[in-house]
Amino acid sequence: MINLTKYSIKQYSLIFLTATIFLLISVKLSFSRENIFFVENIEVSKQMDITFSRDKAIEDGLKKAFKKLLLKVLLSKDQNKIKSLQSKELKKLVNSFVIRNESFSNNEYKAIFDVIFKERDLSIFLEQKGLLFSNPKKISLLFFPIFIDNGEIKIYDENIFFKDWENIYKEQELINFILPIEDLVEVSDIQKFKNSIENFEIQNIAKKYSIDNYVISIIELNNDKLDIFLKMNLTDNKYNKSIVYDNDFSIEDKNEINKLIKIIKLNIIDTWKKVNLINYSTPLSLEFTYKNIDLKKLYDLEMSIQKITTIKNYSIKKFSVNKTIFKLEYFGSPKKLYKEFEYYDYSLKENKGVWFLIKNE
């Protein structure tokens, strides 16, 4: 085991503190934590034996952060296609990182890493691997599971999937699943659709929670065979999906229940990722006019533009007292760009071929 003297501990502490401060300075303070390329709270612990290396611990932290990032940006079917990555190649994808709560006690090294990855370099890297790239925002949605057990409708605590939903696959960070609180009126409404449950809608239930996004899952069990159907509303777009589950299913098998919950969650998350797939090879362009109110609001608009990661670059084509004309290049679909601006309380409007950006009041 390494025997650190008081002098060497102080020396190490000074070096590590200096390095951490340097790294903190390198992080842009304006960087939004909602940016998908920011990965935080990566914990690393290593035994400080004769083989210990701080550089190796840092490398492990970056690898764990990269793996966590792939969970966000890749479809579930692609997440295991990058088996290994050389340290030199990984470092080229890292913009900067911060080491927090670094400690050396009882011959154990512990630290927490926050890492910012290079968006453009990462997209090129994934394209070269033939992998689809998604840039979704974190959202909240109301999840309403309905379980039909051999003809009997079960919801809320009677539903085995409802009870265990929040405990499975908690490591995902893209969707905040909100489960409804039991309501007798809703129970009665659902029973009315017993023979046509696929036509049941939950818009009114979602409104009670002030949530625009929602998913209803209908899981029907007949003679140990499952049929699974999802009805989804994600950012005002509706999607239906059937999930094939070939295994025999028993409500007594806890492992099988947990496995199915994870499958359903992954399908919902993948649908959200597909909505946000981006083609980085061909940027689109757009010109819009913004009515000048004051310089502070113009500055706020520029700060918002800089936070939209799908915007490649922008320029001010014309400036006057009354208006500013912006030109920008962006990745993805026009609809995604509209949604990005809406997130920052702006609306893109078109009138006779001319685009305007308006601040929502």
C-alpha positions, 0 to 999 in steps of 0.5 A: 500500500502507498504510505503518504507522509504529511509532507507528500499529502500536502504537496499532492493536495496543493497540486490537485487543488491547483489543477481543479481550479484550472479546470473550473476556470476552463468551463464556460459559466454560461454553459447550460446544464440542460445541454445534453453534452454536459454530463455531471456527477460521475463518481470514481473511486480507486484503491491507492495501491502500488498501481494507482495512477491519478491519470488513469482515474481521470481516464476512467471518469471520462470513459464513464461520462462518455458511456452515460452520454451515449445513453442520452444520444443513441437509440437503445439498439445502438448503445452497445455498438461502441465496444471500446474507445482509445484514450487518445480518441476519447480526449479529442471528444472532450471539451473540458471537465471539472473534478469535484470533491477529490479526496485521498483517505484510507488509501482510497481515491474518490472524485466526482467528474463533470464533463462537457463534450464537443458537440460537432466532433462527437456528431462526426465520430458517431456518423463515421460509425454509422450511428444515428444521433439524437439531441433531445431535451429532458421532458416530463410526461404523465405515464398512465399504465392500464393492465388487463389481466384476463379481461379484468382492468387493473389500474393504480395500485392494483396494477403490478406495472404501476407499483414498480414503475419508478424503481426500474431503470432509474439511471435514465435522465431524459424523461421524468415519468409522472404517475397519476394519483388515484381518482375514482372518476377516472376509474369510472371513465376507464371502465366505460371503455372496457371493450375498446380500451385502445380508444381511451384518451388521457388529455383531460387527466394530463391537464390536471397535472399541467403536463403536455406530454403523456403516454398511456400503456395498455398491457393485456394478458391472456393465457400467459401471452402479452399484448402491449400498446403505447399511445404517446403524445410528445410535444404535440405529436401523436405516436402509436406503437405495439411492442412484441413480447414473445415470452410467456408471462407470469404476474408472479415473476418479479424479474419478468415484470421488471424486465417488461417495465424496462422494455416499455421505458426504453421504447418511450425514450427511443420514440422521444429520441427519434423525434429529435434525430439530427443530420449534422452533415447538411445544415439548413439556413434561415433569415428572420427579422426581430423587432428591436425593443431595447438593447437588453432584449436584443442581448437576451435573444443572442444569449438564447441563440447561443444556448440552442445547440442545433444552431451551427452559427449565426450572424447579424445581416442588418441592424437598424434602430427598429429591427435586426435581421439575423441569418443562421445555419442550423441542424435538424428539422425546421419544426425542431428549431421552432420548438427550440425557440419556444423553449426560450419563449420566442415564436417564429412566424412566417408572413408572405415568405418573410420570417419574424421572431417574436418574444412571447409575453 
